[in-house]
């Protein structure tokens, strides 16, 4: 069964690829801010249209195809499905070639190295997300090397520090999958958390996404009060972000407030149901809503939701991974 595991480490591992904090010209930074806001709010088509329009004006700027690449990868992550592998690989190659063109004109600098490192990380994360682990190894290790190199030549580049900080934290999870490759890298979860926290003190784009990363990291580390404070601030700024909706649901799961967890999954399900690509995750989140309603003792409400979902027979008769979710939902029906 094709299944992309949607958990905090996988989500955040991919999310950090849409981040920049190096020094950019004011207009370029303004454009990046706008597109990244769209990505965090899950407005992927709008983000791609925006980057294509910018590239039509300046085809030599590597930031634009990279942002488009991020939009393609994050769309897959959000909808838990492979939407367009051909387009992803096309924009990966385009980003690499545009970076090479930039370096031919301007030389290799912290900016181009950062973009190249994030491009490799995005490629690696795409394959890791889809459980093609050996395809993920090469560009993943290339990204680590580049960011270590940047750290040596530019101590003010907080993108490199953010990447390495999150890498140190996430490495424990990755070792379960890639133990034969990743075990020799130094660092620890505590080092990673300290680095992420340091990044939030700098008023750059990395600071915002470091905070988003820490919302989930703190939940996993059972530092719930810290997680909630960060979430509350970010939620006001990014009200449509399903990435934050998932964090909200995971928080209530972790603190065992099952009714609020069910409400959080209901909100996620409604968001997915409003998008044609969200059909599968709408089923997944409805099942989670039903499970937590049942755990909260609201068995009749759980049954009502389950029976309503199963009326959509065309969905439950699709591929096996759809049918499995529907079989799990059927266990909560009254008959």
C-alpha positions in Angstrom: 0.0 0.0 0.0 1.3 3.4 -1.0 1.4 5.5 2.2 3.4 8.6 3.2 3.7 8.6 6.9 2.5 12.0 8.1 4.3 12.7 11.4 6.0 15.7 13.0 9.5 14.8 12.0 8.6 14.1 8.3 6.6 17.3 8.0 9.2 19.5 9.6 12.1 17.8 7.7 10.4 19.0 4.5 9.1 22.3 5.8 12.5 23.7 6.6 13.4 23.6 2.9 11.2 26.7 2.3 13.4 29.0 4.5 15.9 31.8 3.8 17.5 34.2 6.2 20.6 35.2 4.2 20.9 38.9 3.2 18.9 39.6 0.1 18.0 42.8 -1.7 14.8 44.4 -0.3 12.7 43.6 -3.3 13.8 40.0 -3.5 13.2 39.5 0.2 9.7 41.0 -0.2 8.9 38.6 -3.0 10.3 35.7 -1.0 8.2 36.7 2.1 5.1 36.8 0.0 5.6 33.3 -1.6 6.6 31.7 1.7 3.5 33.1 3.4 1.5 31.4 0.7 3.4 28.1 1.2 2.8 28.1 5.0 -0.9 28.8 4.4 -1.0 25.9 1.9 -1.8 28.1 -1.1 0.4 26.1 -3.4 -1.1 26.9 -6.8 -1.0 30.6 -6.0 2.6 30.3 -4.9 3.6 28.5 -8.2 1.8 31.0 -10.3 3.6 33.8 -8.5 7.1 32.2 -8.9 6.4 31.6 -12.6 5.4 35.3 -13.1 8.6 36.4 -11.3 10.7 34.0 -13.4 9.2 35.4 -16.6 10.6 38.8 -15.6 14.0 37.5 -14.5 15.0 33.9 -15.6 18.5 34.2 -14.1 17.4 34.4 -10.4 17.6 31.0 -8.8 15.3 31.8 -5.9 12.2 31.6 -8.1 12.5 28.0 -9.5 13.5 26.9 -6.0 10.4 28.4 -4.4 8.3 26.6 -7.1 10.2 23.4 -6.2 9.2 23.9 -2.6 5.6 24.4 -3.5 5.5 21.1 -5.4 7.1 19.2 -2.6 5.0 20.8 0.2 1.8 20.1 -1.8 2.7 16.4 -1.8 3.3 16.5 1.9 0.1 18.3 2.6 -2.1 16.0 0.6 -0.2 12.8 1.4 0.0 11.8 -2.2 2.4 12.0 -5.1 0.8 14.7 -7.3 3.3 15.3 -10.1 6.8 13.7 -9.9 7.7 14.8 -13.4 7.1 18.5 -12.5 9.1 18.1 -9.3 12.1 16.6 -11.1 11.8 19.2 -13.8 12.0 22.1 -11.4 14.8 20.4 -9.4 16.9 20.3 -12.6 15.9 23.9 -13.5 16.9 25.1 -10.0 20.3 23.5 -10.2 21.0 24.8 -13.7 19.8 28.3 -12.7 22.1 28.3 -9.6 25.0 27.2 -11.9 24.2 30.1 -14.2 24.1 32.5 -11.3 27.5 31.3 -10.1 29.0 31.6 -13.6 28.1 35.3 -13.5 28.7 36.1 -9.8 30.9 33.4 -8.4 30.0 31.0 -5.7 28.9 32.8 -2.5 27.0 32.1 0.7 23.7 32.9 -1.1 24.2 30.4 -4.0 25.6 27.8 -1.6 22.5 28.2 0.7 20.1 27.8 -2.3 22.1 24.7 -3.5 22.0 23.2 -0.1 18.3 23.6 0.3 17.7 22.3 -3.2 19.6 19.1 -2.4 17.7 18.9 0.9 14.3 19.3 -0.9 15.2 16.6 -3.3 16.3 14.3 -0.5 13.2 15.0 1.6 10.9 14.3 -1.4 12.3 10.8 -1.7 12.5 10.3 2.0 8.8 11.3 2.3 7.9 8.7 -0.4 10.0 6.0 1.4 12.6 5.8 -1.4 15.4 5.9 1.2 18.4 5.1 -1.0 17.4 7.8 -3.5 17.3 10.2 -0.6 20.8 9.4 0.7 23.1 11.1 -1.9 21.5 14.6 -2.1 20.8 14.5 1.7 24.5 14.0 2.5 25.4 16.6 -0.1 23.1 19.1 1.7 24.8 18.4 5.1 28.2 18.9 3.6 27.3 22.2 2.0 25.8 23.6 5.2 28.8 22.5 7.2 30.9 24.3 4.6 28.8 27.5 4.9 29.0 27.4 8.6 32.8 27.5 8.3 32.9 30.5 5.9 29.9 32.5 7.1 29.0 32.5 10.8 26.1 34.9 10.2 24.2 32.5 7.9 21.4 31.3 10.1 20.0 29.2 7.3 23.0 26.9 7.7 22.6 26.8 11.4 18.9 26.2 11.2 19.4 23.3 8.8 22.1 21.7 11.0 20.2 22.3 14.2 17.1 20.6 12.8 19.3 17.9 11.3 20.8 17.2 14.7 17.3 16.9 16.2 15.7 14.9 13.5 18.7 12.6 13.0 17.5 10.2 15.7 14.3 9.6 13.7 16.2 9.3 10.4 18.6 6.7 11.9 15.7 4.3 12.1 15.5 4.4 8.3 19.1 5.3 7.2 21.1 3.9 10.1 23.9 2.6 7.9 24.6 6.1 6.6 23.8 8.6 9.3 25.1 7.1 12.5 28.5 8.8 12.4 27.3 12.4 12.3 28.0 14.4 15.5 25.4 16.3 17.5 22.4 15.5 19.7 18.8 16.4 20.1 19.6 18.9 22.8 22.2 20.6 20.5 19.6 20.7 17.8 16.9 22.3 20.0 19.4 24.9 21.3 20.3 25.9 17.7 16.7 26.1 16.7 15.9 28.3 19.7 18.9 30.6 18.8 17.5 31.0 15.3 14.2 32.4 16.6 16.0 35.3 18.1 16.9 36.7 14.7 14.4 38.8 12.8 14.7 36.8 9.6 12.5 34.3 7.7 14.3 31.4 9.3 13.1 32.7 12.7 9.4 32.1 11.7 9.9 28.6 10.4 12.2 27.7 13.3 9.3 28.6 15.5 7.0 26.3 13.5 9.5 23.5 13.8 9.7 24.1 17.6 5.9 23.8 18.0 6.2 20.1 17.0 9.6 19.6 18.6 8.3 20.8 22.0 5.3 18.5 21.7 7.5 15.5 21.1 9.7 16.6 24.0 6.6 17.0 26.2 7.3 20.7 26.8 3.6 21.5 26.1 3.4 25.1 27.5 6.3 26.2 25.2 4.6 24.5 22.3 1.2 26.2 23.0 2.6 29.7 23.3 4.4 29.4 19.9 1.4 27.9 18.2 -0.9 30.6 19.4 1.3 33.4 18.0 1.9 31.6 14.7 -1.8 30.7 14.2 -2.7 34.4 14.2 -0.2 35.0 11.4 -1.0 31.9 9.3 -4.7 31.2 9.9 -5.1 28.8 6.9 -2.0 26.6 7.5 -2.9 22.9 7.6 0.7 22.3 8.9 -0.3 24.2 12.0 -3.7 22.5 12.1 -1.8 19.2 12.3 0.3 20.5 15.1 -2.8 21.6 17.0 -4.3 18.1 16.7 -1.1 16.5 17.8 -0.9 18.8 20.8 -4.4 17.8 22.1 -3.6 14.1 21.4 -0.4 14.5 23.5 -2.2 16.1 26.5 -5.1 13.6 26.2 -7.8 16.2 25.6 -9.7 13.8 23.3 -12.7 16.0 22.6 -10.5 18.9 21.5 -8.4 16.5 19.5 -11.5 15.3 17.7 -12.5 19.0 17.0 -9.0 19.7 15.6 -9.3 16.7 13.2 -12.8 17.8 12.2 -11.3 21.2 11.2 -8.6 19.5 9.2 -11.1 17.2 7.5 -13.3 20.1 6.4 -10.2 21.8 5.0 -9.2 18.8 3.0 -12.8 18.1 1.8 -12.8 21.6 0.3 -9.9 20.7 -2.0 -10.0 18.1 -4.8 -6.6 16.9 -4.0 -7.5 16.4 -0.3 -9.8 13.4 -0.7 -7.5 10.8 0.9 -6.4 13.0 3.9 -10.1 14.0 4.4 -10.7 10.2 5.0 -7.7 9.9 7.3 -8.6 12.9 9.4 -12.3 11.9 9.6 -11.1 8.5 11.0 -8.9 10.4 13.5 -11.9 12.5 14.5 -14.0 9.4 15.0 -11.4 7.7 17.1 -11.0 10.6 19.4 -14.8 11.1 19.7 -15.0 7.5 20.8 -12.1 7.9 23.3 -13.9 11.0 24.7 -16.9 8.8 25.4 -19.0 10.4 22.6 -19.8 7.1 20.9 -23.1 8.2 19.4 -21.4 11.2 17.8 -18.6 9.0 16.5 -21.1 6.7 14.9 -23.0 9.6 13.3 -19.8 10.9 11.7 -18.7 7.3 10.6 -22.1 6.6 9.0 -22.0 10.0 7.2 -18.5 9.3 5.8 -19.5 5.8 4.5 -22.3 7.2 2.5 -19.6 8.4 0.1 -19.3 5.0 -1.5 -17.4 6.2 -4.5 -14.5 7.1 -2.1 -14.5 3.9 -0.2 -14.4 1.8 -3.4 -11.2 3.4 -4.7 -7.7 2.0 -4.1 -6.8 -0.4 -1.3 -5.5 2.3 1.0 -8.9 4.1 0.7 -10.8 0.9 1.4 -8.7 0.2 4.5 -9.5 3.5 6.0 -13.2 2.9 5.3 -13.0 -0.5 6.9 -11.6 1.1 10.0 -14.3 3.7 10.0 -17.0 1.0 9.7 -16.0 -0.4 13.1 -17.6 2.7 14.7 -21.0 2.4 13.0 -24.0 1.2 15.1 -24.8 -1.9 13.1 
